[in-house]
Amino acid sequence: MRALCWLWVLLLSSAAMAGASYVALPGGRFVSALAGNRGQAQALTIAPFAMRVEPVTIAEFEQFLARNPYWARDRIPQLLASADYLKDWASPLRAGAALPASAPVTQVSWFAARAYCASEDAHLPSWYQWEYAAAADTRRADARDDDARNQMILSATLQSTGHAPGPVEQDPANVYGLHNLAGLVWEWVDDYGAMFPRPDARDPGQGNSLALCGGSALAFHDRGQYALMMRVAILSTLKPSDSTASLGFRCVRTIGE
Amino acid sequence: MKRSAMYASIFQAGLILALGVGAGPAVSATTSRNASIEELLFAPPQVPPAIHRDHTATVVIRLRTEEKEMTLADGVRYDFWTFNGTVPGPLMRVRQGDTVELHLSNDAHSHMAHNIDLHAVMGPGGGAAATVTPPGQESVFRFKAMLPGIYVYHCATAPVPMHIANGMYGMILVEPPEGLPKVDHEYYVMQGDFYTTGENHAPGLQSFDMQKLLAEQPTYVLFNGREGSLIGDGALHSKVGDSVRLFVGDGGPNLSSNFHVIGQIFDDVNVEGGSLINHNVQTTVIPPGGASMIKLTTLVPGTYLMVDHAITRAFMKGALGQLVVSGAAQPQLYQRVNAPAAHAEEMQMKTNDPMSIGKRVFTQICSACHQGNGMGLPGAFPPLAMSDYLNSSPKRAIGIVLHGLHGKITVNNTGYESQMPVFGGQLSDEEIAGVLTYVLNSFGNQGGTVTAAEVKAERAKAAP
């Protein structure tokens, strides 16, 4: 009888996580495109972690809301979500036929993204985890020196102007097996508020004002990474309750805890 | 009420209103300080009308940032980032001492946050820090327009060169209290350099190319964000004897403009957009993030080309516009003089066959626009070389040379805004027959002959 109970629990939890597959990334030494404290390149050590293969989809977020209606747009406190929160959905719990179920969910606040990840026993990636995972292409763990690859990412990003994001996993997986790290949506990261404080001064000497021109040029030691710079620029302007039509998220899990 | 009494009371009301403004300055000044004015904005090349206020005011200006796919050149699309959906954004016009309340809203479907740095602002970032606006939100900031002049504004969020290269710039005019000297026409032109992944005129949707931006090697250099925007239907217009003021700016991001109007001398140029006025200027340099006010007088009718006189940019990369001046010919100012008769006779002895006449006419007249190799200029003048339009109907060309041609035509799958002048008065039947025969038998065309008799017959018909 007890064995049967355990089986039931296992079935339940796997049903709740249907579609959420994670892959392990080895981590290691990584040089961020962001400058360190003295404006220099900084070498970091990334611990091994597991990352969601694709951004959280609309279908997955609907399932989350069915279990956690607190995060539906008609119940969520204003402190945790601005007026744009899930605004294009047909109803508080259903996106509706106009939005493809397999597209990444957007118009979600940082708070809601964190809550979703917690429901998957996961959390939002740090910026450096995200940047490390996105440095790869289909053949290399670090393809950032490849101008053609950088331009391809930039073109894909720009040509999505004015279009709602399409389904996930339409692109070839990178060397780790991850999809959609470029060109489909921006993604929340856990520590964006600390990394990129909302600018209130343009003087690059007085703060880390990444959204503004002087700040952004100084904050990137690798100034050729325009697609990455765009990502940092948009995140740096947002409050955690904000959301936009092109901003989604994915989750990561710590390995070996 | 009798009709006369009603008129009288309307007259009285009008008088009281007039006195309120004219004879009661203290009262009206108080009122005006409290009243705010909603700025009317126009798409370039149009500008708001001159300000006739005798007092300062609070002016509310609403800008909206939109990321939208638009045409860059015929058959070429591009994902522009814009203020109010146009490149450049609208020209704002305020009076020195006005308080400007600027509302910047960002379209909910924008990918990027945007802001605005106005060079007319004295304050940190020119307003940039106060106006960082994520998608779907609005920022408001106020500034006092302290000094008169013509100033550039632009988006200043990261990556700044990309926001500017995608079209996020415009201009704000701060009029001095006495206003600007009156002119007959005012227009708004802004140069920008564009960096596309494909080559110049590669068709279809093009993306911003980062490597070309870094190398400062644009694929296009354009007036008002589109090749041909100021040509044909978009041409600027004036009349003989009229004065024209051009507000000319340069959004960049990289190249300075060497602004010149072929066949005109600028009467007045506000050097670097400031208060120093230079006179009798042929070409004025406008740096990225800078602007000028140019006044010229159009004395002789004709079509004048506006160019960046770093001339490769005009004829190969698109920095070309037209100022069309209508009115009666002014032979005392400008006249074509024929060669002395004796010399002409001698010439005719050597060159009286149609092909020789045709070659001479082509070189002297047609090649100015259609080019010596008959290839024309992309976006402006259609090719005569291997032209399907010409070869499909050589006889149609007789009427075009005689009477001119205005409107849209398609030549070799490319659309042109035709501005072919009338040559019937200037060229004889023999000359028109000669030049058409010459063109039909040159530049890879399929051959054929046009006779003077055919031209004469066409000339006898009424002009279309």
Interface residues (C-beta under 8 A of the other chain):
Chain A: D84 K87 D147 N150 Q151 L154 S155 T157 L158 Q159 S160 T161 G162 W186 R198 P199 D200 A201 R202 D203 S209 L210 A211 L212 C213 G215 S216 A217 G224 Y226 M229 M230 V232 A233 I234 S236 T237 L238 D242 T244 A245 S246
Chain B: E67 K68 E69 D79 A108 H109 S110 H111 M112 A113 N115 P124 G125 A128 A129 V132 T133 P134 P135 G136 Q137 A156 T157 A158 P159 V160 M162 T197 L205 S207 F208 D209 M210 Q211 L214
